[in-house]
Amino acid sequence: MLSANPQSAYPDPDWHRRIATCILALVILWPLLVMAEFKPWILLDAQSLGATWQFVSTFFPPAHSAEFLLMVLEATWETIAMATAGMTLALLGAIPMTLIATERLSISRLGTGRIAAWAMGVRQIVRWILILLRSVPELVWALLLVRIVGLGPTAGVIAIALTYCGMLGKVYADILESSDAAACDTLLRNGNSRLAAFFYGALPSSASELVSYTVYRWECAIRGSVVMGFVGAGGLGQRMDESMKMLAGDELATMLLMFVLLVALADWVSAMLRRRLG
């Protein structure tokens, strides 16, 4: 007589592999957690719980005076301006380097199928520059630039431009490399320039993905602008740092809510652009 549950008659043939994988993951992960000094039980310590409750209890109600809200709006607008200006400068640097780094747009490969040595050398130099730019986090750039140009949004704008130029150039090149090659090759073989092949060949099939990634990076730039404010780059982050030093939880709560609204705005803009391009 067959079993009422047909699955019970056929045990999982890979159960031993899954168990072995879990044990191996635990063996690898445990030393990493020890080296990272991961001790979550500290949060449950009586002293930690008391300090947490004392700080969080000051969050309610959030600060809502007219003067403070006006200051928050000015700092928020400064943060948006910092992120947008930095992204604009990053695009101005990333787009030309993308055109050079993308092998799909190479004219020298059309004849023999192989890229000329000089073209490969130039392309490799550009890729190294992109690696260098994105290897240094924007926070590190901001720490260096604050000491060069002084406190204020200028350091944040340049820091975002440098790091995000490397990120955008690299990802843009990867997206274009994965696009359909037929249109680009046809345009290039007919004597069109790299720009024409980019705008009329590669861009139409990759526009939605490029715009989506660009808006996502703009959202990341907004978050990065807030973080860089803690090192003196201005904006909402600098105001948050001042409130945290004064243990003003109500002010911090208001600025955190504003930060959430900023991220929601960036998500809405991204969705709207995807619908239009779709």
KAWO-V981402 format. One record per helix or strand. SS is the DSSP state (helix for helix, strand for strand). FROM is the first residue (numbers start at 1). TO is the last residue. If there is no record, write none. Layout:
ss->[SS & SS]
from->[FROM & FROM]
to->[TO & TO]
This chain:
ss->[helix & helix & helix & helix & helix & helix & helix & helix & helix & helix & helix & helix & helix & helix]
from->[6 & 15 & 40 & 46 & 66 & 103 & 109 & 117 & 138 & 153 & 181 & 194 & 235 & 249]
to->[9 & 35 & 44 & 59 & 101 & 105 & 112 & 135 & 149 & 177 & 189 & 231 & 245 & 277]
